[in-house]
């Protein structure tokens, strides 16, 4: 029996980027269906979050994500531009956000075309691997092709019905909240949340104890 697990994920989360290759490997090895559920980053969902976080946390985040990338052998540079426009000094987040809404809606569209996991892998690789001005030129289009998709088609679908994609994002965010967590990446199996790229193996262990089979 195929085991189904939800993956709540954001295009701004470095830990989400770091988690995807392992999740892809697990899905290829075990009889698992990973349901990708893109959400907006916490900076968009809860803008005041960074105003109240311990000031030691952002420097640690940058250090830990670089260390984790080195450990995993993955390229990693903080995105230029940041998918969420904000001041890393004052933590102010303007209403005008030129990148993250499109990215998240594209993630929804990719899921609806059956290529969600491949799409978030390829797009996040472009964003976090050191591609300067990843939003310009053919960077995203080429990544979409690698995932088996046409970026122009996805953008056209979103333009034709933006409310549908926002509704799907909101539904994912509500489901993440209902699971008992708020962060990403979070995998949810049978209602139990496993938050963080360091809980992937624990989620796998839970499914193995539930008669998970290899492919």
N, C-alpha and C positions, 0 to 999 in steps of 0.2 A: 504494500500500500504506500502510495506517495505521501510523504509528510509535507505539509504546507506551513511555511513560516513567512511572516510579514517582516519586511525590512524598511524601517523608517529612516530616511536619509536626506541630507541636504547638500546642495552644491557649494556651500561655503565652509563646510566642516572638514578640516584636514583629517580628522579621525575617520570620517566617512570615506574619504579618498583612500586612506591607508587600509581600510577594511575590505574593499571590494575585491581585489584579486583573490584573497583567501576564500571569500564567500563564493566566487565563481568556481574555484577549485573544488570546494565542498559540494556545490550543486552538480558539478561534472562527475564527482566520485560516488555520491550517494543519491538515493531515490528521493530527492527533495525538490519541491517547487518553491522558489523564492519569489514572493510577491513584493515587488519594489513599490514603495509608497512615498514619493517625494513630498517633503514639507519645506516650508520656509525656515531659514535659520532662526535661531532664538533671538538674534539681533532684530529681526523683523517681527517675529511673533510677540516678543516681550522686550521692547526697546530699552526699558529701564533696567534690564538685567545687568548690563555692564556698568551702570552707574553705581551699583551696590556690591559688585563682586570685590573680593579681596584684591587689592592692587598688585599683590604678588602673583596672582593667577595668570594674567596675560603673559608676563615674561616666562613663567614656567611652561605655559602652553606652547610658546614658540620653541623653547628648548626641548620639551618632551616630544613634540611632533617631529622635529628634525632628528632627534635621537632614534625615534621609532622607525622613521623612514630609512635611516642608515642601517638599522638592525634588520629591516625587511629587504634591504637592497633596492629601494624604490627612489626614483628622483623626486626631489621635493624642494620647492621654493615658494615662499608666501606669494600668492597671486598678484600680478600686476596687469590690470587693475584688480583690486579686491572686489569680489562679486557683490559685497555689501559696501556701499559708500558710507564711511563713518570716520570720525576722528579717533585715532588710537591714543590721543592725548587727553581729550575731554570726554571721549566716549559718546559724543553727540552723533545722532543718526538722522540725517535729513529725510524728509518725506520723499524727495525725488530720488528714485532708485532705478538707474537705467539698465541694470544687468539681471538682478536676482529674480525678478518676476518672469522675465522671458525664459531664463534657464529652468526654473521650476515648472513652468507650464510645458516647456519642451520635454521635460522628464515625464510628465503625465502623458503627453502625446506618444512618447516612445513606448511607455508601458502599454498603452492602448493598441499599439501596433505589434506588441509581443516581443519587443526588443529592449525592455527596460533595463535589465542588468548590464547588457553589453553597452547600452548608451551611456549610463552613468559612469561606467568604467572608462570609456573613451573620452568623454567630455571632461571628467575630473582629471584625467591624465594630462590633457592639454592645459587645464587651468592651474594645476599644482606642480607641473614638472619643469617649470621655468620658461614657459612660452610668454614672452613679453607681448602685451596687447593681444592676448588670446581672443578677444572679442572682435578683432578686425580681420580683414582678408578672408582667407578660406580655412582658417584653423578649425572652427566649429563644424563647417561643412564637411571637411575631410574626416573629422572624427565621427560625424554621423554616418558617413559612408562606411567606415570601418565597422560600425555597429549594424550595418544593413539597412540604413535609413537615408532619406532625402531631407536635408534640413529645410529647404525651401517649401517642401510639402508640409512639413510639420508647422512651420511658421504660418503658412496660409490657413491651415486648420485652426490654429489658435486665433488668428485675426478674424476668422469667420464666426467664431463662437467663444469669445474670451470668458464669458460667464460660466460656461461648462467647465473650463479648466480651473477657474477659481473655486468652483463648487467642489471639484475633486480634491484640490489642495486642502480646502477647509475640512472636508470629510476625513482626510488622512490625519490632519492635525488633531481633530476630535478623537479619532481612534487611538492616536499616540497617547493623548491625555488619559483616555479611558483605560489604557493598558497599565497605567500606574507610573509612567515616566514622562519626561519632557525633552530629554536630550537625544542627540543622534551621534553615531548610528545606534539604533535600538532594534534588535530582532525580537519578535514576539511569537512564541510558540504555545498554542493552546491557552492563550490569555496570559502567559507568563513572560514578562519583559526581561531581556538580557541587554543591558546598556553598555555600550563601549566596544571598541575594536578588540579589547582584551577579554571580552566575554563570548566571543564567537565559538571557541572550543567548548565552553561550558554549555552553550545552547546545543552544540552538536552532541555532546555527552548526554544531555537530556533526551534528545531524539533517539540516540542509540539505545538508551534504556527503555525506549518506547518502541522497540523492534524496528528501528531504522535499518534498511538493507542497502548494500552497495549496488550500484548499477551493473 
